[in-house]
Amino acid sequence: MQCIAGIDVSKNTFDELVLVGGKEKHRQFPNKKEGWVQFWTILQSLGADEIYVCMEATGLLWEDLAEFFYHKGVTVFVVNARRIKGFAMSEDKRTKTDKVDAGVIARFCRAHLSELNPWAPPASHTRHLQSLTRQQASLVEDRARQRVRLQSALLCVEVSESIKLYIEFLDKSIEKIDRSIEALIRTNSVLKEKEALARSIKGVGPITARVVLAECRLFNELSHRRQVSAFAGLDVTEFQSGTSIRSRPRLSKRGNARIRQVLYMAAMTAKRYNPVFKTFYERLVANGKTKMQALGACMRKLLELIFTVVTTGREFDSAYTSQPSKAVKVVAA
């Protein structure tokens, strides 16, 4: 007998709806260890042969709960919220509550059980790198905003001085985070090796390498280049209907925006200084692609090459990729 639990997580509580034996049962528990244990005790009492827990990948509130059940030996699925929303629309749901959402998640899991990939927590060093790189990006963005504010001629002296002090604080915080990232990579052989492989591609600097590795969790959960492109939202989407509606193909952007952000700047550098990407970019433009389309293709190619060198353990070789027959092998690995 299968037991499928859909969980909708919020800050203080989590709602669950269990599908077992053709019946549905909804409960709500506090979102802390005591509540997790209560729910786990109930699941065990059902006597199911297989227990599946499914939740949305929104925010960070789901992570502790997912890890708790993972270490209990439960099969955990963490699903993109867009898929859950689409499934709710297919059920014509017009009411949105925590109870309704938990039911939608449970039924989605039951309908797609055979195609879902079980979730596993990342290694501690991967999670550490991800936390540091995200904090680094947040501080850098905040500093950029404050620098823009400082340019205003309408600021009074007190506010201007306050902003300058805040920028100094952000500078020191960014430097501290940078040192922490450097120390983590220097002392961890896995991260050190994979960063070196990613940076063997001309145009991929330390920030790009570290963000891609952190957000893709060292590619341990991604097995194919198409999965990697889709994960970053760099897959191509097209809309066509009949003979009158035919939109221009474009990037879906339904994926990790942090990866796209660093790859944009990396692709700008690669198309200028990396002969492989310079040729690739110019050929696309000559064939009628817009500059933005060509740049998007460079971003996707760059990510796929990072995936390839990291997963194969072979550094990037421009001489190897310059041969058409072998270039396909490198990208598709």
Summary of the structure (lengths in Angstrom):
residues: 333
radius of gyration: 23.4
end to end distance: 39.5
largest distance: 70.3
contacts: 995
relative contact order: 0.08
helix: 61%
strand: 13%
